[in-house]
Structures are given as structure tokens and as C-alpha cells.
Amino acid sequence: MASRTSNAGDEKITCGFVRAWQLNLRCWKLWMEQVPGYFVSSLFSSVCTALTPYVTLILSAQIISELAGGRDPQRLLFWAVLTVVVTALLALLGGALRQWNGFEQGRVATERFKPLADKITTLDYAEIDRQELYDLYAQIRQNDTWRGLGFSESLRYFPDLCKAVVQILGGIGFTLTLFLTDVPADSPMAFLNNPLSMLLVLGAMVAAVLISSMCSSKSAMMMIQRAAMCREANRYANFYGVMALDDKRAADLRIYCQQEKVCRHYMDEFEAHYTRFGPLARLPRGKMGLLAGLSQAISALLTCFVYLFVCLKSWGGAFDVGSVTRYVGSATQLFGGMTLLLKTLGNIRANGEFLELTFQFLDLPNHMYQGSLTTEKRADRNYQVEFRDVSFRYPGSDSWALRHVNVKFRIGSRLAVVGPNGSGKTTFIKLLCRLYDPTEGTILLNGIDIRKYRYQDYIALFSVVFQDFRLLSLPLGENVAGSAACDRDLVERCLQDAGFGPRLKTMPKGLDTFLYKKLDKDGVEISGGEAQKIAIARALYKDAPFIVLDEPTAALDPIAEADIYSKFDSIAGDKTAIYISHRLSSCKFCDEIAVFDHGAIVQTGGHETLVADETGLYHQLWQAQAQYYTKES
């Protein structure tokens, strides 16, 4: 698939082993805080899995030795019964530990994106609004979706490392006597007692392990190096592959045949990567497959070499035939543990590049000063806000979104903000709510720069209904309260004030009725107008001194919008209300209207005054929309 995007996560990031190990330890620390039970269960489960073969080998060796020696029935019965009992107990213990670990893995699955979600909720809004950050986040998610690379992959290394270490320690303990037990001096195999022979055997075994691990790691890396290609393929598939499931797109898909003309086209490109003739399928048939096969072949040769060495020492009289089983099995486990250890360390090194991306995201700093002053709790809601020569330019942009804006809010007044698209209205609201800080100038609350107030205290002064507001697929009461716990009487009152009272009476479970059907098959689908009323009720429930409606009724007709605004004016009470609308008739009841154009306030005044000024922008906008207001008049 040809690259269509330039994403922050696509550049090559080099990460040495030391750095990768540091990132991996940091990742484990974060996981430990979230799911400590996973590490405990993985440790016990890995130890049990690694030690079980050694116990079985020891008991089996005793039975074989007895069969090859005295053949005492009582001793054979004893070892046979002990083998069965111990094997059964280990199987039960291993099964219980796997069940525990499986439960903890389920918790991991639900928690794996929590660090990313927590970071997003604490980042400055200005950072969230950057395309570069979205691209970085998308790359992290796609890495995880494709092969679990990054956070999820790091967690899998812990049980592998535990198992490898236990296997190695157990193998050393059980095979040490293999090299310390001498063949009788008169045996033709006495040359095996020579220290050079021992070193040769050990060197050959270690070399085989290293070469096998290196081949395996190189084979795995060839797939990981295709990560950028697979991420992009997955990104298209995750969007176009599920478009048909989005009920909001259903009409467009059918009218314009987008499923075949658009979705099918991109899905074909995606599937081309995963067919048996695609680039990924060709890898196992080429060098990647050869390396993987070579790794397995070397491991098999190593096992044969261990068998040969042990059998020669046994033939020479160093130990009995029962010990052959023990030594061969222990040596195989030992070098299996070494191979697993080297493979895991190699995987940690490879995954470091993806962890680097993840921590690049998690380490993003907040540049917005959080302030230290507490906003005064005033029963009279006497909060005065002033824009003093405020200008704003979005990060990375050369043009000004707002320029030299000066305005002061009168307490308890109604201010309408109007103007063409792109004139700076929504930017003005984002600055007011301190989602952004001004590039130039100052915004004052009761004469003090708002940046000096505690951030959470300041934004608590505002209830906002944005144009693109969202409701949750949760019970109606929780949507209004914005919390699982709510004042039910207050919720009902706010819904009544917002005009949702008649619809509330038809809700099958009242405030406990789920909105939409994503989480509850008995959920209720609501119209755009009903959703807008719920959003207004949510703003009323917060009971903040300032309430802002940022074109939440844009989908309604002018008459319906004006009706909602006029009703809202009566329930806003002593709050300072700010309305943003393209429809000028909806703002006729406001005390003052601010007309924006090209990022500046070009007119202020009441409706009648502004309409009478035939040279002003407001008059031009009014005349352009007048045809829609005939019925209203």
C-alpha cells in the first residue's frame, strides 16, 4: 500500500539494549501499579512450569535405575506411586496457577490502554488538538492492534524471563554432576575426563544456543521491521472495514454505493498484504523461514549432541542408565532455558523501539500553567470577565485566529456571538474557558489574570454545550449528572427546564433508561433535538455562573432554534449566558451582540441598533438570512 500519510510515529527510532531494558522495567513498574496480581501469578505459574519437568525427570530416572539394577518390586512400587502422586499434584497446582494467571490476564486486557487514556485526560487541550499528537497516538494503538507491540508485548516477557531463569538454575543444579563425574581411568572413554574435552563440549553447546537464538531473533525481526506497513494497513482496515456497522453512515453508504466504490477498494489493498502471495506471506518462504528453520535444526542437533555425550559417559561407566534420562532431560531443559532467555532479551530489544514511541507520548509535558489562586465562591455570581487586547494563533499556524479582541461581560447579561464561518467565534469560547491560553493579551477574572487561578477552579465556572457535544450510552440520569451518582430530583428538574419533560414521561425506566443500544438492548434511540435538550439539562445541572451554547442547535431549523433559545433565556436565571449562532433571529433577545469577522470584533450592540446600521456586517448577514425569518415574524 502506498503511503498516504506522514505520521509522527513512522520515523525510525533506534533503541539500544540498555535503553530498551530501562523502558521495559519502567513499563513493568506501571503495570505493577495497575495489575500486581498478574506478576505474582505469573511468577508462581512460571516457576511451577519450569520445575515440573525436573521433578518428573528425577522420579523417572529412579524407576529406570531400579529396572536396570535390582528390580526390587517394593522399591519399584514406591517410585511408581510417588511419581503418579507428585505428577498429579503438580498438574493440579499448575492448573490452578494457570487459572489464576488467566484471570489476571483478563484484567490486563481491560487495563492495557488505561495509561494512554489517563494521559489523554490530563493533557492540555491544546496538546490534544494537535494533529501530530493524534498521529502518534494512532501509531501506538496500531502497533498494539497488529501484534501487541509496545505495552502489551512487554508484559508477556515477564513470565518468559521467570521461566528461563528457573530453567537455567535448575539445569545447572541437575547437570553439574554430569561434568564432575569421571569415567573410570581404564575405560576407553576416559578421554572425556580431560578438561579440554569438557571445555569443547560446553563450548559447542553454548555456541549452538547462541547461533540458534540469533537465527530466531533475526527471523522475528524481519517481521517486526514490516511494522510501519502493517500499521497503515490496519489503520485502513479498522476504518473502512467497519464503516457498514456505523448507523450514522448507513444512508450515505447506500445512496452513493460507498461500500463497493470506496470501502471495497481500500479493503482490497489491505487484504493484498495478507494473501498467500502478499509481502508478509512471502517472508516465511524466504530468508525469514530459512532462519527459523535453521534455529530449530540447530536446537535438534544440540539435543543429539547432548544425547551422544551423556551416552558415551554412561557407556564408559561414569553413571548408570537411569541417570542418562535425568542428564539428557536436564541438559535439554538447561539449554532450552538459555535459548528462551536470549530470545526474550532479543525481543525486549526489538520491542524497545515501540516502547520508545509509547513513552514519548506518556512523557509529553503540560505547558499550561495551572495557577495557585482559588476562585472566590460568590453567592451573587458576581464574576466579571474581560478580554483585554487578546490575540491568538494556533500552534504551527502563521495566521491569527483572533486579533486584538476587547470585550467585557456584564454580570447576568445575555451575549450573542455571531459572524461568518472561520471568524473566530469558537476560538473565542475556547479562550474564555481556558482550553487555550492567549498568544497575546490577557483575560481577566475580577481583575486578575485567569492564568493565576487554579485551573480546575476556573473551568468549574463554566457550563458549555458545544456544537459537537456527545452523550454517552449510559442511563439518562448519569448523562445529565455527568456522574454515576446523581441528585435525581435535580436531574428531573433540569430536564423539565430544558423542555425534555414530556419525553421523560415516555422513558420505560425513567432516569435509569439507557440512551442508545450500544450497552443495553432495551436502550432508547433519541432524536437530535432531544439530545440537544439533554445536553442543555447537563449544563443546567452543573449550575455554573457562566453558561455557553456554542451552536448546539445547528441541525435545527431557525424557528425551532429561536424557540429553544428564548425558553433557555428564561431558565438561565442570574447566570451570564453566551450564545453562538449563525442564525441572527435566535439572538434578538440578547442584551448585546458581538459580531466577529476575520478574528476581530467588528461590531457590538443590540439587535435593532445593528440591523439599522446598513454599512455593518450584521445588517448584511441579516438581509442574507431574512427570507428564513418571514414565518417567524
C-alpha positions as CSV (number, residue, x, y, z in Angstrom):
1,M,0.0,0.0,0.0
2,A,1.4,3.4,-1.0
3,S,1.9,5.7,1.9
4,R,-0.7,8.4,2.1
5,T,0.1,9.9,5.4
6,S,3.1,11.3,7.2
7,N,2.7,10.3,10.8
8,A,4.8,11.2,13.8
9,G,5.2,7.5,14.7
10,D,6.5,6.4,11.3
11,E,10.1,7.7,11.6
12,K,12.7,5.1,12.5
13,I,13.6,5.1,16.2
14,T,16.8,3.4,17.2
15,C,16.9,1.9,20.7
16,G,19.9,0.0,22.1
17,F,19.5,-2.9,24.5
18,V,20.3,-0.9,27.6
19,R,17.7,1.7,26.7
20,A,15.2,-1.0,25.8
21,W,15.7,-2.7,29.1
22,Q,15.2,0.6,31.0
23,L,12.0,1.2,29.1
24,N,10.9,-2.4,29.8
25,L,11.5,-2.0,33.5
26,R,9.6,1.3,33.5
27,C,6.7,-0.4,31.7
28,W,6.6,-3.2,34.3
29,K,6.5,-0.7,37.0
30,L,3.4,0.9,35.5
31,W,1.8,-2.5,35.0
32,M,2.7,-3.4,38.6
33,E,0.7,-0.4,39.9
34,Q,-2.3,-1.5,37.8
35,V,-2.4,-5.3,38.0
36,P,0.0,-6.5,40.7
37,G,-1.7,-9.9,40.7
38,Y,-0.5,-10.6,37.2
39,F,3.1,-10.5,38.2
40,V,2.6,-12.6,41.3
41,S,0.5,-15.3,39.5
42,S,3.0,-15.2,36.5
43,L,5.9,-15.8,38.9
44,F,4.4,-18.8,40.6
45,S,3.0,-20.2,37.4
46,S,6.3,-19.9,35.6
47,V,8.3,-21.4,38.5
48,C,5.9,-24.4,38.6
49,T,6.0,-24.9,34.8
50,A,9.8,-24.7,34.8
51,L,10.4,-27.1,37.7
52,T,7.8,-29.7,36.9
53,P,10.0,-31.4,34.1
54,Y,12.9,-31.7,36.5
55,V,10.8,-33.4,39.2
56,T,9.5,-35.8,36.6
57,L,13.0,-36.5,35.3
58,I,14.3,-37.3,38.7
59,L,11.5,-39.7,39.5
60,S,11.6,-41.3,36.1
61,A,15.4,-41.8,36.5
62,Q,14.9,-43.6,39.8
63,I,12.4,-46.0,38.2
64,I,14.7,-46.7,35.2
65,S,17.7,-47.2,37.5
66,E,15.7,-49.7,39.6
67,L,14.6,-51.6,36.4
68,A,18.2,-51.7,35.2
69,G,19.5,-52.7,38.6
70,G,18.0,-54.6,41.5
71,R,14.4,-54.7,40.2
72,D,13.0,-54.7,43.7
73,P,9.2,-54.8,43.4
74,Q,8.6,-52.8,46.6
75,R,11.0,-50.1,45.5
76,L,9.5,-50.0,42.0
77,L,6.1,-49.7,43.5
78,F,7.2,-46.9,45.8
79,W,8.8,-44.9,43.0
80,A,5.8,-45.5,40.7
81,V,3.3,-44.4,43.2
82,L,5.4,-41.4,44.2
83,T,5.7,-40.5,40.5
84,V,2.0,-40.6,40.0
85,V,1.1,-38.7,43.1
86,V,3.7,-36.0,42.6
87,T,2.8,-35.6,38.9
88,A,-0.9,-35.4,39.8
89,L,-0.3,-32.8,42.5
90,L,2.0,-30.8,40.2
91,A,-0.7,-31.0,37.4
92,L,-3.4,-29.7,39.9
93,L,-1.1,-27.0,41.2
94,G,-0.1,-25.9,37.6
95,G,-3.7,-25.9,36.5
96,A,-4.8,-23.7,39.5
97,L,-1.9,-21.3,38.9
98,R,-2.8,-21.1,35.2
99,Q,-6.4,-20.3,36.0
100,W,-5.3,-17.6,38.4
101,N,-2.9,-16.2,35.8
102,G,-5.6,-16.4,33.1
103,F,-7.9,-14.3,35.3
104,E,-5.2,-11.7,35.8
105,Q,-4.5,-11.7,32.0
106,G,-8.2,-10.9,31.6
107,R,-7.7,-7.9,33.8
108,V,-4.7,-6.9,31.8
109,A,-6.8,-6.9,28.6
110,T,-9.2,-4.4,30.1
111,E,-6.5,-2.2,31.6
112,R,-4.0,-2.2,28.7
113,F,-5.0,1.2,27.3
114,K,-5.5,2.8,30.7
115,P,-2.1,4.6,30.9
116,L,-2.8,6.2,27.5
117,A,-6.4,7.1,28.5
118,D,-5.2,8.6,31.7
119,K,-2.6,10.7,29.9
120,I,-5.1,12.0,27.4
121,T,-7.5,13.1,30.1
122,T,-4.7,15.1,31.9
123,L,-3.0,16.6,28.8
124,D,-3.6,20.2,27.9
125,Y,-6.4,20.6,25.5
126,A,-4.0,22.5,23.2
127,E,-1.9,19.3,23.0
128,I,-4.9,17.1,22.3
129,D,-5.9,19.4,19.5
130,R,-2.6,18.8,17.6
131,Q,-2.6,16.5,14.6
132,E,0.9,15.3,15.4
133,L,-0.3,14.0,18.8
134,Y,-3.2,12.2,17.2
135,D,-0.9,10.6,14.7
136,L,1.5,9.5,17.4
137,Y,-1.4,8.0,19.5
138,A,-2.8,6.3,16.4
139,Q,0.6,4.6,15.7
140,I,0.8,3.3,19.3
141,R,-2.7,1.8,19.0
142,Q,-1.9,0.3,15.6
143,N,1.3,-1.3,16.9
144,D,-0.8,-2.9,19.7
145,T,-3.6,-3.9,17.4
146,W,-1.3,-5.6,14.9
147,R,0.9,-7.7,17.2
148,G,0.6,-6.3,20.7
149,L,3.9,-4.4,20.3
150,G,4.6,-1.9,22.9
151,F,3.0,-2.0,26.4
152,S,1.1,-5.3,25.9
153,E,4.2,-7.1,24.4
154,S,6.4,-6.0,27.3
155,L,4.1,-7.7,29.8
156,R,4.5,-11.1,28.1
157,Y,8.2,-11.1,28.7
158,F,7.9,-11.3,32.5
159,P,6.7,-14.9,32.7
160,D,9.2,-15.9,29.9
161,L,12.1,-14.4,31.9
162,C,11.0,-16.1,35.1
163,K,10.7,-19.5,33.4
164,A,14.0,-19.1,31.7
165,V,15.9,-18.2,34.9
166,V,14.3,-21.1,36.8
167,Q,15.1,-23.5,34.0
168,I,18.7,-22.4,33.8
169,L,19.2,-22.6,37.6
170,G,17.5,-25.9,37.8
171,G,19.5,-27.2,34.8
172,I,22.8,-26.1,36.3
173,G,22.0,-27.8,39.5
174,F,20.9,-31.1,37.9
175,T,23.6,-31.3,35.2
176,L,26.6,-30.1,37.3
177,T,27.4,-33.7,38.3
178,L,27.4,-34.7,34.6
179,F,30.7,-32.9,34.1
180,L,32.1,-33.6,37.6
181,T,31.5,-37.4,37.5
182,D,34.6,-39.0,35.9
183,V,34.7,-42.0,33.7
184,P,36.9,-44.8,35.2
185,A,40.5,-44.5,34.2
186,D,40.6,-47.9,32.5
187,S,37.6,-47.1,30.3
188,P,38.1,-46.4,26.6
189,M,36.0,-43.2,27.2
190,A,38.5,-41.9,29.8
191,F,39.4,-39.1,27.4
192,L,36.2,-37.5,28.3
193,N,37.7,-36.7,31.7
194,N,40.2,-34.3,30.1
195,P,39.3,-30.7,30.9
196,L,39.8,-29.8,27.2
197,S,37.1,-32.3,26.3
198,M,34.8,-30.7,28.8
199,L,35.5,-27.2,27.5
200,L,35.0,-28.4,23.9
201,V,31.6,-29.9,24.8
202,L,30.5,-26.9,26.8
203,G,31.7,-24.5,24.1
204,A,29.9,-26.5,21.4
205,M,26.7,-26.4,23.5
206,V,26.9,-22.6,24.2
207,A,27.7,-21.9,20.6
208,A,24.7,-23.9,19.4
209,V,22.5,-22.0,21.8
210,L,23.8,-18.6,20.7
211,I,23.6,-19.4,17.0
212,S,20.1,-20.8,17.4
213,S,18.9,-17.8,19.4
214,M,20.5,-15.4,16.9
215,C,18.7,-17.0,13.9
216,S,15.4,-17.0,15.8
217,S,15.8,-13.3,16.7
218,K,16.8,-12.3,13.1
219,S,13.7,-14.2,11.8
220,A,11.4,-12.4,14.2
221,M,13.0,-9.0,13.5
222,M,12.2,-9.4,9.8
223,M,8.5,-9.5,10.6
224,I,8.8,-6.6,13.1
225,Q,10.6,-4.5,10.5
226,R,7.3,-4.6,8.5
227,A,5.5,-2.8,11.4
228,A,5.1,0.5,9.5
229,M,3.5,-1.2,6.6
230,C,1.2,-3.3,8.8
231,R,0.2,-0.3,10.9
232,E,-1.0,1.5,7.9
233,A,-2.8,-1.5,6.5
234,N,-4.5,-2.0,9.9
235,R,-5.4,1.7,10.1
236,Y,-7.4,1.5,6.8
237,A,-8.9,-1.8,7.7
238,N,-10.1,-0.6,11.2
239,F,-11.9,2.3,9.5
240,Y,-13.1,1.0,6.1
241,G,-13.7,-2.5,7.4
242,V,-16.3,-1.4,9.9
243,M,-18.0,1.5,8.2
244,A,-21.0,-0.6,7.3
245,L,-21.6,-1.1,11.1
246,D,-21.9,2.7,11.7
247,D,-25.6,3.5,11.6
248,K,-24.8,7.2,11.0
249,R,-23.2,6.3,7.7
250,A,-25.8,3.8,6.6
251,A,-27.7,6.2,4.3
252,D,-24.6,7.6,2.5
253,L,-23.2,4.1,2.0
254,R,-26.4,3.1,0.2
255,I,-27.1,6.2,-1.8
256,Y,-23.5,6.6,-3.1
257,C,-22.6,2.9,-3.1
258,Q,-19.6,3.7,-0.9
259,Q,-19.3,0.1,0.3
260,E,-18.3,-1.1,-3.1
261,K,-16.7,2.0,-4.6
262,V,-14.8,3.2,-1.5
263,C,-14.6,0.6,1.2
264,R,-14.0,-2.4,-1.0
265,H,-11.2,-0.6,-2.8
266,Y,-9.3,0.1,0.4
267,M,-10.1,-3.3,1.8
268,D,-8.6,-4.9,-1.3
269,E,-5.4,-3.0,-0.7
270,F,-5.4,-4.1,2.9
271,E,-6.1,-7.8,2.1
272,A,-3.3,-7.8,-0.6
273,H,-0.8,-7.7,2.3
274,Y,-2.2,-10.8,3.9
275,T,-2.9,-13.1,0.9
276,R,-0.6,-16.1,0.3
277,F,1.1,-14.1,-2.4
278,G,1.4,-10.9,-0.4
279,P,4.7,-9.4,1.0
280,L,4.0,-10.8,4.5
281,A,3.3,-14.3,3.2
282,R,6.5,-14.3,1.2
283,L,8.6,-13.8,4.2
284,P,8.3,-17.3,5.7
285,R,9.0,-18.8,2.3
286,G,12.2,-16.8,2.0
287,K,15.1,-15.8,4.4
288,M,12.8,-15.5,7.4
289,G,11.6,-19.1,7.0
290,L,15.2,-20.3,6.4
291,L,16.4,-18.6,9.6
292,A,13.6,-20.0,11.7
293,G,14.2,-23.5,10.3
294,L,17.9,-23.2,10.9
295,S,17.2,-22.2,14.5
296,Q,15.1,-25.3,15.0
297,A,17.6,-27.5,13.3
298,I,20.5,-26.3,15.5
299,S,18.3,-27.0,18.6
300,A,17.7,-30.5,17.4
301,L,21.4,-31.1,16.7
302,L,22.2,-29.8,20.2
303,T,19.8,-32.4,21.6
304,C,21.5,-35.1,19.6
305,F,24.9,-33.9,20.8
306,V,23.8,-33.9,24.4
307,Y,22.5,-37.5,23.9
308,L,25.8,-38.6,22.4
309,F,27.9,-37.0,25.2
310,V,25.7,-38.4,28.0
311,C,25.5,-41.9,26.5
312,L,29.3,-42.0,25.9
313,K,29.9,-41.2,29.6
314,S,27.3,-43.8,30.7
315,W,28.9,-46.4,28.4
316,G,32.3,-45.6,29.9
317,G,30.8,-46.3,33.4
318,A,30.5,-42.8,34.8
319,F,26.9,-43.4,35.9
320,D,24.0,-45.9,35.4
321,V,21.4,-45.9,32.7
322,G,18.8,-44.2,34.8
323,S,21.0,-41.1,35.1
324,V,21.1,-40.9,31.3
325,T,17.4,-39.9,31.3
326,R,18.0,-37.3,34.0
327,Y,21.1,-35.8,32.5
328,V,19.7,-35.6,28.9
329,G,16.4,-34.1,30.1
330,S,18.2,-31.7,32.5
331,A,20.7,-30.6,29.8
332,T,17.9,-30.1,27.3
333,Q,15.9,-28.0,29.9
334,L,19.0,-26.0,30.7
335,F,19.8,-25.0,27.1
336,G,16.1,-24.6,26.4
337,G,16.1,-22.0,29.3
338,M,19.2,-20.3,27.9
339,T,17.6,-20.2,24.4
340,L,14.4,-18.7,25.9
341,L,16.4,-16.2,27.9
342,L,18.4,-15.0,24.9
343,K,15.2,-14.9,22.7
344,T,13.3,-12.9,25.4
345,L,16.2,-10.4,25.7
346,G,16.3,-10.1,21.9
347,N,12.5,-9.4,21.9
348,I,12.9,-6.8,24.6
349,R,15.5,-5.1,22.5
350,A,13.2,-5.2,19.4
351,N,10.1,-4.0,21.4
352,G,12.2,-1.1,22.8
353,E,11.5,0.9,19.6
354,F,7.8,0.6,20.2
355,L,8.0,1.4,23.9
356,E,10.0,4.5,23.0
357,L,7.0,5.7,21.0
358,T,4.7,4.9,23.9
359,F,6.8,6.8,26.5
360,Q,7.3,9.6,24.0
361,F,3.5,10.0,24.3
362,L,3.3,9.5,28.1
363,D,6.1,11.9,28.7
364,L,4.5,14.8,26.8
365,P,4.6,17.8,29.2
366,N,1.8,20.1,30.0
367,H,2.8,23.7,29.2
368,M,-0.3,25.4,30.5
369,Y,0.4,27.0,33.9
370,Q,-2.1,25.5,36.5
371,G,-2.3,28.5,38.7
372,S,-2.5,28.7,42.5
373,L,-5.2,31.1,43.4
374,T,-8.6,29.8,44.4
375,T,-11.7,31.4,42.7
376,E,-13.9,33.1,45.2
377,K,-17.2,31.3,45.9
378,R,-19.8,34.0,45.4
379,A,-23.5,33.5,46.1
380,D,-24.3,36.6,44.0
381,R,-22.4,35.1,41.0
382,N,-20.6,38.4,40.6
383,Y,-17.8,37.2,38.3
384,Q,-16.5,39.8,35.8
385,V,-14.6,38.5,32.8
386,E,-12.7,40.8,30.5
387,F,-10.8,40.2,27.3
388,R,-8.0,42.8,27.1
389,D,-6.4,43.1,23.7
390,V,-6.4,39.4,23.2
391,S,-4.8,37.8,20.2
392,F,-4.5,34.1,19.4
393,R,-2.7,32.0,16.9
394,Y,-3.0,28.2,16.7
395,P,0.3,26.3,17.2
396,G,2.1,25.8,13.9
397,S,-0.1,28.4,12.1
398,D,1.0,31.7,10.6
399,S,-2.4,33.3,10.6
400,W,-4.2,34.9,13.6
401,A,-7.4,33.2,14.7
402,L,-8.2,36.2,16.9
403,R,-6.7,39.7,16.8
404,H,-6.9,42.5,19.4
405,V,-10.2,41.4,20.9
406,N,-11.5,43.6,23.7
407,V,-14.8,42.8,25.4
408,K,-16.2,42.8,29.0
409,F,-19.0,40.6,30.2
410,R,-21.8,42.2,32.2
411,I,-22.9,40.0,35.1
412,G,-26.2,38.2,34.4
413,S,-26.3,39.5,30.9
414,R,-27.0,37.7,27.6
415,L,-24.3,38.0,25.0
416,A,-24.7,36.7,21.4
417,V,-21.6,35.9,19.3
418,V,-22.3,35.9,15.6
419,G,-20.2,36.0,12.4
420,P,-19.3,34.0,9.3
421,N,-17.6,30.6,9.4
422,G,-14.0,30.9,10.5
423,S,-14.4,34.3,12.0
424,G,-13.1,33.2,15.4
425,K,-16.3,32.5,17.4
426,T,-15.5,29.1,18.7
427,T,-11.8,30.1,19.3
428,F,-13.2,32.9,21.4
429,I,-15.1,30.5,23.6
430,K,-12.1,28.1,23.9
431,L,-10.0,31.0,25.2
432,L,-12.8,32.1,27.6
433,C,-13.0,28.5,29.1
434,R,-9.2,28.4,29.1
435,L,-8.9,25.4,26.8
436,Y,-6.2,27.6,25.3
437,D,-4.1,30.5,26.6
438,P,-3.9,33.7,24.6
439,T,-0.9,34.2,22.4
440,E,-1.0,37.9,23.2
441,G,-3.1,40.0,25.7
442,T,-4.8,39.0,28.9
443,I,-8.1,37.5,30.0
444,L,-9.1,38.8,33.5
445,L,-11.5,37.4,36.1
446,N,-12.4,40.0,38.6
447,G,-9.4,42.0,37.5
448,I,-6.9,39.1,37.9
449,D,-5.2,37.2,35.0
450,I,-7.1,33.9,34.8
451,R,-3.8,32.0,34.4
452,K,-3.1,32.7,38.1
453,Y,-6.2,30.8,39.2
454,R,-6.2,27.1,39.8
455,Y,-7.1,25.6,36.5
456,Q,-9.8,23.2,37.8
457,D,-11.3,26.0,39.9
458,Y,-11.5,28.3,36.9
459,I,-13.1,25.9,34.4
460,A,-15.7,25.0,37.1
461,L,-17.2,28.4,36.5
462,F,-18.4,27.4,33.0
463,S,-21.1,25.1,31.7
464,V,-20.7,24.7,27.9
465,V,-22.9,23.0,25.3
466,F,-20.6,22.6,22.4
467,Q,-21.8,22.3,18.8
468,D,-20.4,18.8,18.5
469,F,-21.5,17.7,22.1
470,R,-21.6,14.0,22.8
471,L,-23.9,11.9,25.0
472,L,-22.9,8.6,26.5
473,S,-24.5,5.2,26.0
474,L,-25.4,5.2,29.7
475,P,-28.6,5.9,31.7
476,L,-30.3,9.2,31.1
477,G,-29.7,10.4,34.7
478,E,-26.0,9.7,34.5
479,N,-25.8,11.6,31.2
480,V,-27.3,14.7,32.8
481,A,-25.3,14.5,36.1
482,G,-22.1,13.5,34.4
483,S,-21.6,11.0,37.2
484,A,-22.8,7.6,38.3
485,A,-24.1,9.2,41.5
486,C,-26.7,11.9,40.9
487,D,-29.4,14.0,42.6
488,R,-32.4,12.5,40.9
489,D,-34.8,15.4,41.8
490,L,-32.3,17.9,40.4
491,V,-31.9,15.9,37.3
492,E,-35.6,15.8,36.7
493,R,-35.9,19.5,37.3
494,C,-33.1,20.3,34.8
495,L,-34.7,18.0,32.2
496,Q,-38.1,19.8,32.7
497,D,-36.4,23.2,32.4
498,A,-34.7,22.1,29.2
499,G,-38.0,21.1,27.6
500,F,-37.4,17.3,27.9
501,G,-40.3,16.7,30.4
502,P,-42.8,15.2,28.0
503,R,-40.3,12.8,26.5
504,L,-39.1,11.8,30.0
505,K,-42.6,10.5,30.8
506,T,-42.3,8.0,27.9
507,M,-39.0,6.6,29.0
508,P,-39.6,3.0,30.1
509,K,-37.3,3.2,33.1
510,G,-37.3,6.9,33.7
511,L,-33.9,8.3,34.6
512,D,-32.5,4.7,34.5
513,T,-33.3,4.3,30.8
514,F,-30.1,3.7,28.8
515,L,-29.6,6.0,25.8
516,Y,-28.9,4.2,22.6
517,K,-28.5,0.4,22.3
518,K,-24.7,0.0,22.4
519,L,-24.7,-1.2,26.0
520,D,-28.3,-2.2,26.6
521,K,-30.6,-3.8,24.0
522,D,-33.5,-2.0,25.6
523,G,-31.8,1.3,25.2
524,V,-33.8,4.2,23.7
525,E,-32.8,6.0,20.5
526,I,-33.3,9.8,20.7
527,S,-33.5,12.4,18.1
528,G,-31.0,15.3,17.5
529,G,-33.4,17.8,19.2
530,E,-33.9,15.5,22.2
531,A,-30.2,15.0,22.5
532,Q,-29.7,18.8,22.5
533,K,-32.2,19.2,25.3
534,I,-30.4,16.6,27.4
535,A,-27.1,18.5,26.7
536,I,-28.7,21.7,27.9
537,A,-30.0,19.9,31.0
538,R,-26.5,18.7,31.7
539,A,-25.3,22.3,31.6
540,L,-28.0,23.4,33.9
541,Y,-27.2,20.6,36.4
542,K,-23.6,21.8,36.8
543,D,-25.1,25.2,37.9
544,A,-22.1,27.2,36.9
545,P,-22.1,31.1,36.9
546,F,-21.4,31.1,33.1
547,I,-23.3,29.1,30.6
548,V,-22.3,28.9,26.9
549,L,-24.3,27.5,24.0
550,D,-21.9,27.0,21.1
551,E,-24.3,26.3,18.2
552,P,-25.7,23.1,19.7
553,T,-28.9,23.6,17.7
554,A,-27.2,24.0,14.3
555,A,-29.1,21.0,13.0
556,L,-32.5,22.5,13.8
557,D,-34.5,25.0,11.7
558,P,-34.2,28.7,12.6
559,I,-37.7,28.8,14.2
560,A,-37.1,25.8,16.4
561,E,-33.7,27.2,17.4
562,A,-35.1,30.6,18.3
563,D,-37.8,28.9,20.4
564,I,-35.3,26.8,22.3
565,Y,-33.1,29.9,22.9
566,S,-35.9,32.0,24.1
567,K,-37.0,29.3,26.6
568,F,-33.5,28.9,27.7
569,D,-33.2,32.6,28.4
570,S,-36.0,32.3,31.0
571,I,-34.4,29.4,32.8
572,A,-30.8,30.7,32.8
573,G,-31.8,33.0,35.7
574,D,-29.0,35.1,37.0
575,K,-26.3,33.2,35.1
576,T,-24.2,35.1,32.5
577,A,-25.2,33.4,29.2
578,I,-23.3,33.4,25.9
579,Y,-24.8,32.2,22.7
580,I,-23.0,31.4,19.4
581,S,-25.2,31.1,16.4
582,H,-25.3,31.6,12.7
583,R,-29.0,32.4,12.8
584,L,-29.3,36.1,13.8
585,S,-33.0,35.8,14.7
586,S,-32.1,33.5,17.6
587,C,-30.1,36.3,19.2
588,K,-32.7,39.1,19.1
589,F,-33.5,38.7,22.8
590,C,-29.8,39.1,23.9
591,D,-28.6,42.2,25.7
592,E,-25.6,42.6,23.5
593,I,-24.4,41.1,20.3
594,A,-20.7,40.8,19.3
595,V,-20.1,40.5,15.6
596,F,-16.9,38.6,14.6
597,D,-15.1,38.8,11.3
598,H,-11.6,37.6,10.4
599,G,-10.8,37.1,14.1
600,A,-11.8,40.5,15.3
601,I,-14.9,42.0,16.9
602,V,-16.1,44.4,14.2
603,Q,-19.5,45.5,15.8
604,T,-21.2,45.4,19.2
605,G,-24.6,46.5,20.2
606,G,-28.3,45.4,20.4
607,H,-30.2,43.8,17.6
608,E,-32.2,46.8,16.5
609,T,-29.1,49.1,16.5
610,L,-27.0,46.7,14.5
611,V,-29.8,46.0,11.9
612,A,-30.2,49.7,11.4
613,D,-26.5,50.2,10.5
614,E,-26.7,49.4,6.8
615,T,-22.9,49.6,6.4
616,G,-22.2,47.0,9.0
617,L,-21.6,43.2,8.6
618,Y,-24.6,42.4,10.9
619,H,-27.0,44.1,8.5
620,Q,-25.6,42.2,5.6
621,L,-25.9,38.9,7.4
622,W,-29.4,39.8,8.5
623,Q,-30.5,40.6,5.0
624,A,-29.0,37.4,3.6
625,Q,-31.0,35.3,6.2
626,A,-34.2,37.4,6.3
627,Q,-36.0,35.0,3.9
628,Y,-36.0,32.4,6.6
629,Y,-37.5,34.6,9.3
630,T,-40.7,35.5,7.5
631,K,-42.7,32.7,9.1
632,E,-41.1,33.6,12.5
633,S,-42.2,37.2,12.1
